[in-house]
Amino acid sequence: MIRVRLPQVPEGFLGRVAPLPARLCPTVEDCLASGTLLLEGAGVGSARLDAECLLAHVLGWPRWRLVADQRRRLSQEEFGRYLSLLQRREWREPLAYLVGQREFWSLDFAVSPGVLIPRPETETLVEAALAVLGEAHPQPPVIVDLCTGTGAIAIALAREIPGATVIATDISRRAIRIARGNAETHGVADRVTFLRGDLWRALNGHVAADGAGLVVSNPPYVPSGALSTLMPEVQWEPRRALDGGADGLRFHREIIAGAPRVLRAGGVLLLEIGGDQGGAVSSLLEAGGGFEAPRILRDLAGRDRVVAAQRRTNSKMKN
Ligand SMILES: C[S@@+](CC[C@H](N)C(=O)[O-])C[C@H]1O[C@@H](n2cnc3c(N)ncnc32)[C@H](O)[C@@H]1O
């Protein structure tokens, strides 16, 4: 296949050139065909879908309208914006950063470079949390979400459990800003408090000792040495959101050590894990002495994805 590289379209360039006659501007159909070819050439697996999403984004249309209006010609300005997005996608920048959003739990979340894009497998953690909270709890639960990113887990839980109060933390200023905006968009800003800081230290008295019924976290868990082997798209995401230290478990250790202080007796800790980390994280929980025997839950692809552990009623904490 001949690989076509698009020329870079400088900022403001399109405003300075004489407008193309309308009949020379490409149609929706042409744009999709050539965009798909270009992205295929760049190794993008979902080339057609991505070309459609980018064009629909530029035109402000729902995707289905691309079929209904395939003969519509783009304006020169629309074509320029499409070319520039296609080029960024050709460089394997994630689609979600280009269109500024990603669906999670059937809700649209704003995302931006510098903030991790929520993954579908993390919905396993939300399902597990709902199952835990579906079991009787005495009063509206207090939930802590450490490493909240876009706020995806915290906001999905606040939407699903109307009485819940959620405290969500992240070390990234940008993530906290995006997450607050997402909570506003989804109408839960009055019940989700976002705090910036390092893991447990961010809570800084916002949750009483033994005050939470549930602690959830999808912390960074990729072993540092494996980061460079991840897909090109993942290389655009913040390293700080992915890097779990030498064995990938740096954050799990710290979360497990601090959880018994915040969880009430009988409360549950849910941690997202990489597919091969279930055994190691279960051992950390067992060694801590504060938890009943942990359970490992699988995602829809059948991979180990979440470890769940209930805080013992009479826990002997080890320091
Ligand atoms: C894997 S992402 C998870 C984001 C989100 N919970 C999700 O599931 O989409 C990990 C997050 O941890 C945050 N983070 C990294 N180091 C942290 C730390 N020391 N304290 C708190 N958050 C941290 C990153 O900024 C990132 O947003």
The ligand as an SDF file (V2000), in Angstrom:
LIG
                    3D

 27 29  0  0  0  0  0  0  0  0999 V2000
   -4.6870    4.5020   36.0980 C   0  0  0  0  0  0  0  0  0  0  0  0
   -5.1360    6.1790   36.3310 S   0  0  0  0  0  0  0  0  0  0  0  0
   -6.8220    5.9440   36.8330 C   0  0  0  0  0  0  0  0  0  0  0  0
   -7.7380    7.0920   36.5170 C   0  0  0  0  0  0  0  0  0  0  0  0
   -9.2120    6.7960   36.7810 C   0  0  0  0  0  0  0  0  0  0  0  0
   -9.4660    6.3380   38.1190 N   0  0  0  0  0  0  0  0  0  0  0  0
   -9.7310    5.7780   35.7970 C   0  0  0  0  0  0  0  0  0  0  0  0
  -10.0110    4.6550   36.2020 O   0  0  0  0  0  0  0  0  0  0  0  0
   -9.8730    6.1040   34.6270 O   0  0  0  0  0  0  0  0  0  0  0  0
   -4.2470    6.5610   37.7770 C   0  0  0  0  0  0  0  0  0  0  0  0
   -4.4210    7.9720   38.3350 C   0  0  0  0  0  0  0  0  0  0  0  0
   -3.6070    8.0610   39.5070 O   0  0  0  0  0  0  0  0  0  0  0  0
   -3.1160    9.3720   39.6150 C   0  0  0  0  0  0  0  0  0  0  0  0
   -1.9500    9.3510   40.5030 N   0  0  0  0  0  0  0  0  0  0  0  0
   -0.6690    9.0150   40.2180 C   0  0  0  0  0  0  0  0  0  0  0  0
    0.1050    9.1010   41.3200 N   0  0  0  0  0  0  0  0  0  0  0  0
   -0.7140    9.4720   42.3340 C   0  0  0  0  0  0  0  0  0  0  0  0
   -0.5070    9.7120   43.7140 C   0  0  0  0  0  0  0  0  0  0  0  0
    0.7100    9.5990   44.2720 N   0  0  0  0  0  0  0  0  0  0  0  0
   -1.5540   10.1040   44.4660 N   0  0  0  0  0  0  0  0  0  0  0  0
   -2.7900   10.2340   43.9020 C   0  0  0  0  0  0  0  0  0  0  0  0
   -3.0510   10.0150   42.5890 N   0  0  0  0  0  0  0  0  0  0  0  0
   -2.0260    9.6330   41.8200 C   0  0  0  0  0  0  0  0  0  0  0  0
   -2.8240    9.7690   38.1870 C   0  0  0  0  0  0  0  0  0  0  0  0
   -2.7720   11.1770   38.0720 O   0  0  0  0  0  0  0  0  0  0  0  0
   -4.0050    9.1140   37.4530 C   0  0  0  0  0  0  0  0  0  0  0  0
   -5.0630   10.0360   37.3010 O   0  0  0  0  0  0  0  0  0  0  0  0
  1  2  1  0
  2  3  1  0
  2 10  1  0
  3  4  1  0
  4  5  1  0
  5  6  1  0
  5  7  1  0
  7  8  2  0
  7  9  1  0
 10 11  1  0
 11 12  1  0
 11 26  1  0
 12 13  1  0
 13 14  1  0
 13 24  1  0
 14 15  1  0
 14 23  1  0
 15 16  2  0
 16 17  1  0
 17 18  1  0
 17 23  2  0
 18 19  1  0
 18 20  2  0
 20 21  1  0
 21 22  2  0
 22 23  1  0
 24 25  1  0
 24 26  1  0
 26 27  1  0
M  CHG  2   2   1   9  -1
M  END
$$$$
